[in-house]
Amino acid sequence: MTSTHIRIALGMMLAFASLSAVQSFAESAKSQVVDRELRSESIAHNKIGVDPLRKMVVYLPPGYDESSSQRYPVIYFLPDPFDDDYRFVFAHRDAQGLFDRAIAAGVIGKFILVAVDMNTPLGTSWYVNSSATGNWEDFMIQELVPYIDTNFKTLPNRDSRGIAGIFIGGYGAIRLGMRHPDVFGSVYAMHPVGTGTGVRVSAAIPKWDILVNAKFMDDVKKDFGTQIFTTMFQAHLPNPDKPPLFIDLLARQEGDKLIIDAKLMERFRNNFYLETMIPQYADNLKSLRGFKFDWTRNDANFDHVYANQAFTHKLNEFGIVHQAEEYTGTFGESDWGEDGRIYTEVLPFFQRHLVFGSSHK
């Protein structure tokens, strides 16, 4: 073999070795989606059979394993409880790919995202402490956040910790953010519900004959609106001594007439609607690094549109700096993809308001 041939062969070997090294690094530098479980003592003593072993999915950015010193901000994501499960956006909306592309394009720096199952057998927990369904707020604040900070390379402070949610998850994001600004420094709620009173009388929505005559908890599944309101009552009007639903009923039906218990309605409204909580938590909201919520005016339930419009006005009355956007568009699947609001609004919001580590790449 001539010296020229030897040089060519050596060059090809070095090239293949270099390519192999690049491919190996690329493989190791990919993002990861990992599953974890956490047994919650806060939920363990509930009355309705909620499994205290809560499942979660954690997105880890590209290169997470490559540096032992780099730490990352965390976004806690509360999915729409009407999706199939807490992993829905990863299984059906390519959330991992979208986050990867956003990081690569500089839309947002590298971050960790946590999505956890916060549902009960009937639907959402509404993210509150309840003698019927368990102490979900305590689970989030006292168990989940410390678990993530202990087991992942986070920046464990409120300035580097945000919370976001969709629909009822948006309600939870605002509620947890307004009550715990020491934990979550930035809040983004997509199309939140429960922000305030709608156009309809809320007590007229559930079917009271189903609630009064229920022999088993699943009986309320006969009517979708009744099922949703049962979750609301289990969260905000729980009564651990009243099986099978473990709730106090704030109304009853007498023929065509709806009889509302004023004291129970006041208790429900003060515990449930976010707008009733503004005076108590105004200073907390003012302390946030960023606060935004949005909603589509095309929502088939105009109560949500009306309530969000009123909510932003009441926030203004208390001098709470925030962003509120009503947009024209569909709600749901269109939130995802590079033209969706996750990519164009939510991630840029957290890029502006989260504090990233010193290695912000």
C-alpha positions in Angstrom: 0.0 0.0 0.0 1.4 3.4 -1.0 1.8 6.2 1.5 -1.0 8.0 -0.3 -3.4 5.1 0.2 -2.4 4.8 3.9 -3.2 8.5 4.4 -6.6 8.1 2.7 -7.4 5.1 4.8 -6.3 6.8 8.1 -8.4 9.8 7.1 -11.5 7.7 6.5 -11.0 5.9 9.8 -10.7 9.2 11.7 -13.8 10.5 9.9 -15.9 7.5 10.8 -14.6 7.7 14.4 -15.6 11.4 14.5 -19.0 10.7 13.0 -19.5 7.9 15.5 -18.6 10.2 18.4 -21.0 12.9 17.1 -23.8 10.4 16.7 -23.1 9.0 20.2 -23.2 12.5 21.7 -26.4 13.3 19.8 -28.1 10.2 21.1 -27.1 11.1 24.7 -28.0 14.7 24.3 -31.6 14.0 23.3 -34.4 15.1 25.6 -36.1 12.5 27.8 -39.6 11.9 29.0 -39.5 9.8 32.2 -42.3 8.4 34.3 -42.3 8.5 38.1 -44.7 7.6 40.9 -45.1 9.3 44.3 -47.2 7.9 47.2 -49.0 10.8 48.8 -49.8 10.9 52.5 -51.9 14.0 51.9 -54.3 12.1 49.7 -54.1 8.7 51.5 -57.0 9.3 53.9 -59.7 10.4 51.3 -63.2 9.1 51.5 -63.9 8.3 47.8 -61.3 5.7 47.0 -58.6 7.9 45.3 -55.3 6.0 44.9 -52.6 7.8 46.8 -50.0 6.5 44.4 -49.8 9.4 42.0 -48.2 9.1 38.6 -46.3 11.8 36.7 -44.3 12.4 33.6 -41.2 14.6 33.6 -39.7 16.2 30.5 -35.9 16.6 30.7 -34.3 18.9 28.1 -31.6 17.8 25.6 -28.2 17.4 27.3 -29.7 16.9 30.7 -27.3 14.1 31.6 -24.2 15.8 30.1 -23.5 18.3 32.8 -23.4 17.5 36.5 -23.5 21.2 37.5 -26.2 22.7 35.2 -29.6 23.1 36.8 -32.9 24.0 35.2 -36.1 26.0 35.9 -39.2 23.9 36.2 -42.7 24.4 34.7 -45.5 22.5 36.5 -48.1 21.7 33.9 -51.8 20.9 34.9 -53.4 19.2 31.9 -57.0 19.5 30.9 -58.7 16.8 33.1 -61.0 15.9 30.2 -58.0 14.6 28.2 -57.5 10.8 28.4 -54.9 11.1 31.1 -52.0 13.2 32.4 -49.7 11.9 29.6 -52.1 12.9 26.8 -50.1 15.8 25.4 -47.0 13.6 25.2 -48.8 10.7 23.6 -51.0 12.6 21.2 -49.7 16.2 20.8 -45.9 15.5 20.5 -45.2 17.8 23.4 -41.6 16.4 23.7 -40.9 17.3 20.0 -42.5 20.7 20.4 -40.4 21.5 23.5 -37.2 20.3 21.7 -37.9 22.5 18.7 -38.7 25.5 20.9 -35.4 25.1 22.8 -33.4 24.6 19.6 -35.0 27.7 18.1 -34.3 29.8 21.1 -38.0 30.3 22.0 -37.1 29.2 25.5 -34.0 28.1 27.4 -33.7 24.5 28.6 -36.3 23.7 31.2 -37.9 20.8 33.0 -41.6 20.2 32.8 -43.7 18.1 35.2 -47.2 16.8 34.5 -48.9 14.8 37.3 -52.2 13.0 37.6 -54.4 15.2 39.8 -57.7 13.5 39.0 -60.3 11.7 41.2 -62.6 8.8 40.1 -65.1 11.4 38.9 -62.7 13.8 37.3 -60.7 16.7 38.5 -59.7 17.3 42.1 -59.8 21.1 41.6 -56.4 21.1 43.3 -57.7 21.9 46.7 -57.7 20.2 50.2 -60.9 18.3 50.8 -62.1 16.0 53.6 -63.8 14.0 50.8 -61.2 13.7 48.1 -57.9 14.3 49.9 -55.5 17.2 50.4 -54.4 17.9 46.8 -53.0 21.3 47.5 -50.8 19.9 50.2 -49.7 17.1 47.9 -48.6 19.7 45.3 -46.9 22.1 47.7 -45.5 19.8 50.4 -44.8 16.6 48.5 -44.6 17.0 44.8 -42.4 20.1 44.5 -39.9 18.9 47.2 -39.8 15.5 45.4 -38.9 17.1 42.1 -36.3 19.4 43.6 -34.7 16.4 45.4 -34.7 14.0 42.5 -34.0 16.2 39.5 -31.5 19.0 38.7 -33.8 21.9 39.4 -33.2 25.5 40.4 -35.2 25.2 43.6 -36.7 28.6 44.1 -39.8 30.5 43.1 -38.1 32.7 40.6 -37.2 29.6 38.6 -40.5 27.8 39.1 -43.6 28.4 37.1 -47.0 26.8 36.8 -49.3 26.5 33.8 -52.5 24.7 33.0 -55.3 24.3 30.5 -59.0 24.7 31.2 -59.6 23.3 34.7 -55.8 23.0 34.8 -55.7 26.8 34.2 -58.0 27.3 37.2 -55.5 25.2 39.3 -52.5 27.2 38.0 -54.1 30.5 39.1 -55.4 29.2 42.4 -52.0 27.6 43.4 -50.1 30.6 42.1 -52.2 33.1 44.1 -52.0 31.1 47.3 -48.4 30.1 47.0 -46.3 32.8 45.3 -43.4 31.7 47.4 -43.4 28.4 45.5 -44.5 29.5 42.0 -43.2 32.8 40.7 -44.9 32.8 37.3 -48.4 31.7 36.3 -49.9 31.1 32.8 -53.5 29.8 32.6 -54.9 28.8 29.2 -58.6 29.2 29.0 -59.3 28.9 32.7 -62.7 28.1 34.1 -64.0 28.9 37.6 -62.7 32.4 37.4 -66.1 33.8 38.4 -69.9 33.8 37.9 -71.2 33.1 34.5 -74.3 34.2 32.8 -76.4 31.2 33.9 -77.4 30.4 37.5 -74.8 27.8 38.3 -77.1 25.8 40.6 -79.5 25.2 37.7 -76.9 23.2 35.8 -76.7 19.9 37.8 -79.7 17.6 38.0 -80.6 17.6 41.7 -82.8 14.5 41.5 -79.7 12.5 40.5 -77.7 14.0 43.4 -80.4 13.4 46.0 -81.1 9.8 44.9 -77.6 8.7 44.3 -76.9 5.3 45.9 -73.4 5.0 44.4 -70.9 7.6 43.4 -71.0 6.5 39.8 -74.7 7.3 39.6 -73.8 11.0 38.9 -72.1 9.9 35.6 -75.6 9.7 34.1 -75.4 13.4 33.4 -72.1 15.2 32.4 -73.0 18.5 34.1 -74.0 16.7 37.2 -70.8 14.8 37.3 -68.7 18.0 36.9 -70.6 19.7 39.7 -70.2 16.7 42.0 -66.4 17.2 41.7 -66.9 20.9 42.5 -69.0 20.0 45.5 -66.6 17.3 46.7 -63.8 19.9 46.5 -65.6 22.9 48.0 -68.6 21.5 49.9 -67.2 18.2 51.2 -69.0 16.4 54.0 -67.1 13.2 55.1 -70.2 12.0 57.0 -72.5 11.9 54.0 -71.8 8.9 51.7 -71.9 8.0 48.9 -71.0 11.5 47.4 -69.6 13.0 50.7 -71.0 16.5 49.9 -73.5 19.0 51.2 -76.2 19.9 48.7 -76.6 23.6 48.3 -80.0 23.4 46.5 -83.0 21.1 46.0 -85.7 20.9 43.4 -89.3 21.2 44.3 -91.3 20.7 41.1 -90.2 23.5 38.8 -88.8 25.6 41.6 -85.1 25.5 42.6 -84.6 26.2 46.3 -81.0 27.4 47.0 -79.5 27.3 50.5 -78.0 30.8 50.8 -75.4 29.9 53.4 -74.1 26.9 51.5 -74.1 29.0 48.3 -72.1 31.7 50.0 -69.6 29.0 51.3 -69.4 27.5 47.9 -68.8 30.7 46.0 -66.2 32.0 48.5 -64.3 28.7 48.3 -64.6 28.1 44.5 -64.6 31.2 42.4 -61.2 32.8 41.9 -62.7 36.3 41.7 -63.9 36.0 45.3 -60.3 35.2 46.4 -58.8 38.4 44.8 -59.2 40.7 47.9 -57.5 38.2 50.2 -54.7 37.3 47.8 -54.1 40.6 46.0 -50.7 41.2 47.5 -49.7 37.6 46.6 -50.7 38.2 42.9 -48.8 41.5 42.8 -45.7 39.7 43.9 -45.6 37.3 40.9 -42.9 37.8 38.3 -45.5 37.2 35.6 -49.2 36.4 35.4 -51.1 35.8 32.2 -54.3 34.1 31.2 -56.1 33.8 27.9 -59.4 32.5 26.5 -61.1 32.1 23.2 -64.3 34.0 22.5 -65.5 31.1 20.5 -66.1 28.9 23.6 -69.4 27.1 23.2 -70.1 27.9 26.8 -70.3 31.7 27.0 -70.2 31.5 30.8 -66.4 31.0 30.5 -66.0 34.0 28.2 -68.1 36.3 30.5 -66.3 35.1 33.6 -62.8 35.7 32.3 -63.8 39.2 31.0 -65.1 40.0 34.5 -62.0 38.5 36.1 -59.5 40.7 34.4 -61.6 43.8 35.2 -61.6 42.8 38.9 -57.9 42.2 38.9 -57.5 45.7 37.5 -59.6 47.2 40.2 -57.2 45.8 42.8 -54.2 47.1 40.9 -52.9 43.6 40.0 -50.5 43.7 37.0 -51.4 40.9 34.6 -51.9 40.0 31.0 -55.3 38.9 29.8 -56.0 38.0 26.2 -59.2 37.1 24.4 -58.5 35.6 21.0 -60.4 34.2 18.1 -59.7 30.6 17.6 -60.5 27.0 18.6 -59.6 25.6 21.9 -57.8 22.3 22.3 -55.7 20.6 19.7 -54.8 23.9 18.0 -52.9 24.9 21.1 -50.1 22.5 20.1 -47.8 22.6 17.1 -45.5 25.4 16.1 -48.4 27.7 15.3 -50.2 26.9 18.5 -50.4 29.0 21.6 -48.1 26.7 23.7 -45.2 27.5 21.3 -46.1 31.1 20.4 -47.4 32.4 23.8 -46.8 30.1 26.8 -43.1 29.2 26.3 -42.1 32.7 25.4 -43.9 33.9 28.5 -41.8 31.6 30.7 -38.7 32.6 28.8 -39.3 36.2 29.9 -40.3 35.5 33.5 -38.4 32.4 34.7 -34.8 32.8 36.0 -32.6 30.3 34.2 -29.2 29.0 35.4 -25.9 30.6 34.6 -25.5 28.2 31.7 -28.5 29.4 29.8 -28.3 27.4 26.6 
